[in-house]
Amino acid sequence: MNQTEIQLLVFVITIIILLLAISLVLFFSVFQKKKTQYLLEQREAERRFADELNKSKSEIQEQALQNISWEIHDNVGQLLSVAKIQLNMLKITASEDDKDTISETGEIIGKSLEELRGLAKALNPETIKNLGLLDAIAMEVDRFNRLKVIKASFDVEGEPYQLKDEKEIIIFRIIQEFCNNTLKYAQSEELSIHLHYGEKELSIVAEDEGVGFDIQADSKGIGLINMKSRAKLIGADLELNSTLDTGTRLILHCPKD
């Protein structure tokens, strides 16, 4: 084999090796791209499944709350109304000494009936749809103040606009969850809720001056998980800040559209 043939053979072998190398690079590139695409599609499918699961849970919770609202309004409310009527009838034939006691009992039943009706409204999603977010929050704040266990305040900044019904219901539930946790655990004397209607988003800050808690330790608490999953459903950003011996602050940013 002469020199020319050897050079030609080396050239051909080099070309073949280069083609094989290029083929391998292209193969791994296509494989990696498909693998990345598959992982992205899998993550998207998992995200959609998680969103649907959270949405279903939220719908089930709302239906349960609506049923509880009806039970309170229709059954418990009616029983208290009948009890109040019977007391009024008893008062007619009662002695003068007993009339004052009967009147006081009637007033207690009347106040209990009023509070139960307010609670039933707050639990019913249809009430929130009909009232709108601002009136629903104001109703809840008034209810807290009537209970006289905490001083609650509520203010609005900017020009209010209406969000979609499902967004307003979920935002209200998040605020309601925060307020209920404040009443149960925070040992706070004050609770404030501030809404700022911006051009592109609604910003909400709710805070108390209670004992606070360790977020890292309680990160898996049902209330916190519920608030985060509800916020995720409407594309909102939720931040909760709290430490032991300090108040707790909830910050929520919800897109306008």
Helices and strands as residue ranges (DSSP letters): H 3-70, I 71-76, H 77-93, H 96-123, H 125-131, H 133-147, E 151-158, H 165-181, I 182-186, E 190-197, E 201-208, H 222-233, E 237-242, E 248-255
